[in-house]
Amino acid sequence: MTEDIRTADDEQNAEVERELAWRAKSVGLAVLDVDDAELMHSWRSDPVVAHHMGIWPRSLTAVRERIERDIEDDDRDDFLILPHDGTPVGHVALTGQNIVNGTAQVELMLAAQHRGYGHATAALDALVDLAFGELPMYRVTAETHTDNAPALAVLAKSGFTREGISRAACLHRGRRHDLAVFSLLRPEWEELDRPRAWDA
Ligand SMILES: CC(C)(COP(=O)(O)OP(=O)(O)OC[C@H]1O[C@@H](n2cnc3c(N)ncnc32)[C@H](O)[C@@H]1OP(=O)(O)O)[C@@H](O)C(=O)NCCC(=O)NCCS
């Protein structure tokens, strides 16, 4: 279990109450905005995130410009994850949305000091409820390194099925890594025995 350390950034961000676009039992999702660039930049700089998400170092300006572009994109929705105390603890996104085929991918990262409290599973559950309950998605997918134990556990807990492996799909620190490919289909989501975000 990660130690509960609230940083100065956490305190500052918690003071600014965010409007929630989507509410679930233990977390809410707020639409990511350009002013969140510093937060995203600090989270992306974490070596664990860089390793597991294959993130290339970017300047704060580049992260800000990227968020600006992503906001303009119709095929993705990006959110900050906020537990009840209003502290932004991570980022979750539904990307590559294809309304014709009903397909999309999920991206998920938590700030290091906020891992291990169940926020990732809660945020992923909330996002898939949005994908299937508000958007006409049929198939939501996720990819992660085959050795990313926390991500594998979170995806399994949220009901995703491991489909297979993309062999040697990414390069990091001079080594090729296999990616585990996961999916959750609409009928499987319908069968999940848990309250939906809107039951909160
Ligand atoms: C993946 C990530 C979002 C998970 O965050 P988290 O806060 O640890 O997630 P949760 O607390 O909701 O759940 C973690 C689960 O993994 C389990 N877990 C953690 N480390 C584990 C390990 N080494 N081996 C096995 N299970 C492990 C926990 O026990 C927990 O399951 P439980 O609730 O049944 O006990 C976080 O580690 C992260 O941001 N990593 C970097 C970015 C990344 O890898 N993103 C994933 C791309 S899909």
The ligand as a MOL file (V3000), in Angstrom:
LIG
                    3D

  0  0  0     0  0            999 V3000
M  V30 BEGIN CTAB
M  V30 COUNTS 48 50 0 0 0
M  V30 BEGIN ATOM
M  V30 1 C -1.7160 0.9340 -13.4850 0
M  V30 2 C -2.0850 1.9660 -12.4250 0
M  V30 3 C -3.0290 3.0000 -13.0240 0
M  V30 4 C -2.7730 1.2150 -11.2610 0
M  V30 5 O -3.0280 2.1280 -10.2270 0
M  V30 6 P -3.3590 1.6290 -8.7370 0
M  V30 7 O -3.7220 2.7990 -7.9230 0
M  V30 8 O -2.2690 0.7600 -8.2500 0
M  V30 9 O -4.6290 0.7420 -8.9970 0
M  V30 10 P -5.6670 0.1660 -7.9390 0
M  V30 11 O -5.2600 0.5620 -6.5460 0
M  V30 12 O -7.0460 0.5460 -8.4100 0
M  V30 13 O -5.5530 -1.4110 -8.1090 0
M  V30 14 C -4.3230 -2.0010 -8.2150 0
M  V30 15 C -4.5350 -3.5090 -8.1160 0
M  V30 16 O -3.3370 -4.1100 -8.5790 0
M  V30 17 C -2.8390 -4.9540 -7.5800 0
M  V30 18 N -1.3910 -4.8910 -7.6730 0
M  V30 19 C -0.6040 -3.8240 -7.4460 0
M  V30 20 N 0.6830 -4.1810 -7.6090 0
M  V30 21 C 0.6580 -5.5020 -7.9340 0
M  V30 22 C 1.6740 -6.4460 -8.2030 0
M  V30 23 N 2.9700 -6.0980 -8.2160 0
M  V30 24 N 1.3020 -7.7140 -8.4960 0
M  V30 25 C 0.0070 -8.0640 -8.5190 0
M  V30 26 N -1.0090 -7.2110 -8.2680 0
M  V30 27 C -0.6640 -5.9540 -7.9680 0
M  V30 28 C -3.3360 -4.3710 -6.2900 0
M  V30 29 O -3.3150 -5.3650 -5.2690 0
M  V30 30 C -4.7270 -3.9420 -6.6790 0
M  V30 31 O -5.6270 -5.0050 -6.6670 0
M  V30 32 P -6.5990 -5.2240 -5.3620 0
M  V30 33 O -7.4630 -3.9930 -5.2990 0
M  V30 34 O -7.3600 -6.4600 -5.7080 0
M  V30 35 O -5.7190 -5.3520 -4.1940 0
M  V30 36 C -0.8360 2.6770 -11.8520 0
M  V30 37 O 0.0360 1.7070 -11.3540 0
M  V30 38 C -0.1260 3.5540 -12.8710 0
M  V30 39 O -0.4750 4.7100 -13.0770 0
M  V30 40 N 0.9290 2.9940 -13.5210 0
M  V30 41 C 1.6770 3.7280 -14.5310 0
M  V30 42 C 0.8900 3.9400 -15.8200 0
M  V30 43 C 0.3290 2.6270 -16.3490 0
M  V30 44 O 0.9520 1.5920 -16.2430 0
M  V30 45 N -0.8730 2.6910 -16.9350 0
M  V30 46 C -1.5690 1.5110 -17.3910 0
M  V30 47 C -1.7960 1.5050 -18.8360 0
M  V30 48 S -3.2410 0.4500 -19.1610 0
M  V30 END ATOM
M  V30 BEGIN BOND
M  V30 1 1 1 2
M  V30 2 1 2 3
M  V30 3 1 2 4
M  V30 4 1 2 36
M  V30 5 1 4 5
M  V30 6 1 5 6
M  V30 7 2 6 7
M  V30 8 1 6 8
M  V30 9 1 6 9
M  V30 10 1 9 10
M  V30 11 2 10 11
M  V30 12 1 10 12
M  V30 13 1 10 13
M  V30 14 1 13 14
M  V30 15 1 14 15
M  V30 16 1 15 16
M  V30 17 1 15 30
M  V30 18 1 16 17
M  V30 19 1 17 18
M  V30 20 1 17 28
M  V30 21 1 18 19
M  V30 22 1 18 27
M  V30 23 2 19 20
M  V30 24 1 20 21
M  V30 25 1 21 22
M  V30 26 2 21 27
M  V30 27 1 22 23
M  V30 28 2 22 24
M  V30 29 1 24 25
M  V30 30 2 25 26
M  V30 31 1 26 27
M  V30 32 1 28 29
M  V30 33 1 28 30
M  V30 34 1 30 31
M  V30 35 1 31 32
M  V30 36 2 32 33
M  V30 37 1 32 34
M  V30 38 1 32 35
M  V30 39 1 36 37
M  V30 40 1 36 38
M  V30 41 2 38 39
M  V30 42 1 38 40
M  V30 43 1 40 41
M  V30 44 1 41 42
M  V30 45 1 42 43
M  V30 46 2 43 44
M  V30 47 1 43 45
M  V30 48 1 45 46
M  V30 49 1 46 47
M  V30 50 1 47 48
M  V30 END BOND
M  V30 END CTAB
M  END
